[in-house]
Amino acid sequence: MLDRLNKQLEKMMPLITPIGVIIGVIFSAYLKDFSFLIPWIFAFMTFAGSLGSNFHSLKDVVTHPKSIFIAIMILHVLMPIWAWGVGHIVFPNDPYTITGLILAMVIPTGITSFIWVSIYKGNIPMVLSVILIDVLLSPIIVPYSLTIFIGQKIEMDTISIMMGLLGMVVIPSIIGMMLNQLTKGKINYLLGRRLAPFSKLSIGLVVMLNGSVVAPYLKNINSRLVGITLVVFFIALTGYFFSFIIGRLLVKDRGSVISLTFTGGMRNISSGAVIGVTYFPAAVAVPVVIGMLFQQILASLAGHFVAKYYTKRLEKQNQGSVVV
């Protein structure tokens, strides 16, 4: 029954986050007092998602360091610079929105990128390596990247952000992977599969609670909110596009290009919203929460594009073979 529920929830992923945001905004008066639960729920999600992984994927770093390095550069150099530039052009006098755009791009890659890479037959060891390395480095990369891009424009407690990421992401991930390693994968079958549907429901719950905190900024639909939505959508879309193009130019093989497209395009958007809500003024979290509305939808569109692209390439190759 839990397996069937999990499969149904996987199909509903593009809808879970937008619905969660809408419910959070509508019932914000009742939900915002429970926002203290967000880090704990997120830690559970990270733990459950890590039960299917172990430290063997780190071997891929040694055998294929180029692909991993390119992914990290896209995640933590190219896209934050791009978000910083677009933010300053469109919102030159709005440091909170600029900070939110940068935060949405400096957070680690989305753990759900593994699901999409699996669906479209990408390089599994590569995506696992990128997720693992990015998670382990996040307490250092995220706060110091924000310091570099934001400077002293917004007050920020770097140590608290580092500790928050350790508690929400790194420690639960290490515990989950250690259990997988020690049980030789049995823990994923015994516990991971049972927790999977609850983990996906938790995504909706975290999004809902985050939505309740930033509700005052989302309830009044005005030109500024529409502008932020369009810019967030644009930056997120270009993340997939840049990752695909760079993959085609530098990596070339189909599996790695697919993995790079999803790891470079997706973000652990829930953790970004938690950081925004917990450690910054609520206005900073607005671009991140808005990103939740269409991250899974964009991932679905990117997968469709990549599949169509490689299908056409295969058809051309087959036609060329017939002509020869």
N, C-alpha and C positions, 0 to 999 in steps of 0.2 A: 504493500500500500504506500509506504514512504517513497519507494522508487518511482511509482507512478506519479505521486504528488510532485516529486523532484523534477521529473520530465515535463510535467505540465507547467511548473514554475519557470523552467528554463525557456519554454516557448513564450511565457508571459513577461520575460525580463524587460523587453522594450516598453512595457506598460507599467511595470511595478513602480519604477522611480517617478514617472510623472504623476501617477495616482497618489503616491506617498506625499509628494510636495503639495498637491491640491488639498488632500485631507489635512495636512499639517497647517496650511494657511487658514482653511475654513474653521478648524477647531483649535486654533492657536491658544485661545483663552483657557482651554482645559488641558492642553498638552505641554505647554511651555514649562510648566513646573516640574515636568519629568525629564527635562533636558540633561540633568545630572547623570542619567543612566546611559547616555550616548557612548562615552568611552568604554564602558563595560560591555555593552552590546557589540560594539565594534571589535573589542578584543576577542569575544566569543566567535565572531565571524572569521577573524583572521586565524584563530586556532582551528576551527572546523575546516577552513580552506587549505590549511597547511598539512592536514593529516594524510593527504594524498601525495606529498612530496618528501624527499629526503635529500641528503647532502651529496648524493651521487651526481646530481645535475651540475655541480660545480666542476666536475671533470671536463665538461664541455667548454669551460673558460680556457682551459689549457689547450684543448684541441682546436677550438674555433674562437680565438680571442678577438679577431677582427670584427665579427658580427656583433659580439657582445659590446665591444668598445663603441661601435657605431650607434647601437641602440642607446647606450648611456649618454653619448654626445647629443643625440636628438632630444632625449628626455630632459636633460639638465643644462644644456648650453643653447642649442638652436631654438627650441620652443619658448623657453623663458625670455630670451632676447627678443624673439618675435612678438610675444605677448606684451613685453615692455614697450616695444616700438609702437605697436598698434594702439596700445592703451594711451600713450602720450600724444598720439596724433588725434585720436577721437575724443579722449577725455583729459585734456591738458591740465585742467584745474580741479581734478577730482582724484586725490591721492588714494582714497578708500577703494574706488573702483579699479584703479590701476593695480593696487596691491592685490585685490581679489583676482584679477586676471593673471597676474604673475603667480600667485599661490596656486591657482588651478593648473599651472604648467610645471611647477617645481616639485609637486607631490609625486610619489612613486607611480610607476605604471600600474594599471588596473589588474588585479588578480583574475578578474573575469576574462582578461585577454586570452588566458589559457583555454577557456571554453571555445572562444571563436577560432583560435588557431587549430584546435582539435577538429572543429566542424569543417574547416576548409583545408585540412590536411597540410598544415604548416610544419615547421621544424620544432617538435615538442621539446627536445633537450635544450634548444636555444631559448625558447620562451620561459621555460622553468628556470634557467640560469639567470636570465635578465630579471625575472621577478624576485628571485632569491637575493641576488646581489643588490638590487635596488632597495629592497626592504631592509637589508642589513645596513646599507649606507644612509638610509633616509634620515636618521636622527642627526647626522652631520650635514648632509647635503641640503635638506629643506631649510633649517633656520639660517644657515650661513649664506645660502643663495638669496633668501629674502633680505638679509642684511646688505648684501652687495647691491641688489637692485633697488631696494627701498631706502637704504641709508637711515637717516634719523627723521624721515618725514612722518613716520608713524611709530609710536611707542610699542616695543615688542620685547617680550621676555624670552630670549633665545633658549635659556636653560630649561624653562618650563615646557617649551615646544619640544625640545629634545627628549625630556622625560616622558612627555605625553606620547610621542612616537614609539619610544621604547616600550611603554606599557600597552599601547594599543596594537602595535604592529610587530616589533622585533621579538619581544619575549614570547608572546603567544605563538609566533611563527616557529621560533626555535624549539619550543616545547612540542608542538605538533610534529615537526620534522624529526626530532629525536625519538618520539614515540614510534613513528613510521620506521625509522632506522632500526630501533631496538627490536621491534616485532616483525621485521622483514616484510613490511607492508600489510600485515594482518589487521593492524589497528584501523586502517582505512576501510576494510571490509566490515569489521565488527562495529565500528563507531562512526567513521567518516561518512559512510553512505546513509546512516540513520540521521546524522546531523545536517546533511546537505540541504534538505528542504527547509529546515528551521533557519539555516544560515541565509538562504534566499529571502525568507520572510523577514529576517532581521534587517536585511538591506532596506526593505520597504519601511520598517519601523524607524531605523536611523534617519532615513530621508524625511520621514514624516515629522520626527522630533526636530530635526534641523530646520525644516520648513516652518514649524511653529515659532521658532526663535526669530527668524528673519521675516515673519509674516507682515510686520508693519511696512516693510520695504517692497513687498510683493502685492499687497492688497490694492494699492492705488496704481492702476495701469496708466502710465503717462508716457510721454515721448522719451524720457530718460530711461525708463525700464525697458521700453521697446528697443532703444538703442543698445543697451547693455546686452539684451537677449540676442540681437543680431550680431554684435561683435563677438560674443562668446561662441555662438554657432559658427561664425566665420573662422575663428582661431582653431576651434576643435576640428572643423572640416579640413583646414589646411594642414593640421597635424597628421592626419591620415595620408593626405596627398604628398606632403614632403617626405614622409617615411617611405611611401611606396616608390617615389622617384629616386630617392637616395639608395634604396635597396636595389632597384633595377640597375643603377649606375655602378654601385660599389660591391654588391654582394652577388647579384645575378641569379643564383639558383632559386627555383620556385619556392621551395619550403622555407628558406631563410627570408625571402622577400615577404612572404605572407606573415611570418612571425614578426618581422620588423615593422610591417604596416600596422599590426594591431598593438604591439608593445609601445610603439612610438605615438600612436594615435590615442590610446586609452589612458585613463588616469584612475588612480584609486580615489575617485571623486568624493566618496563618503568620508574618507580620512581628511581630505582637504576641507570639507564642510565642517567637520568636527574641530579642526584646527582654527578655522575662521571664526566659528561661533564661540569657541572656548578662550582663545588668546587674543582676539582682535575685536574692535567695534563691530556690531552686527552687520553694518553696511559692507564690510570687507567680504563677508560670507555670501553676499547676494550673487555675484557672478559665478561662484562655485556651485551654489544651490541651483541656479538656473542651468548650469551645465549638466546637472542630473537629469533634467527633463529630456535630453535627447542624446546622451552618450551611447546608450544601448541601440537606439535607432540608427545613429551614425555608424556604429560598428556593423550593424546588419547591412546597411547600404555599402559600406566599404567591402564587406565580404562578397556581396553580390557583384560589385565592380571587378574585384580581383578574380573571382571565378569566371566571369564573362571574358575578361582580358586573356586569361590563360587558355580558355576554351577556343577563342579566336586564333590565338597563336598556334595551338595544336592543329586546328583545321587548316591553317596556311601551310604548316609543315607537312601535313598529310597530302595536301594538294600538290606541293612541290615534289614530294616523293613519287606521286602518281605520274606527274609530267616527266620526271627523269626516267 
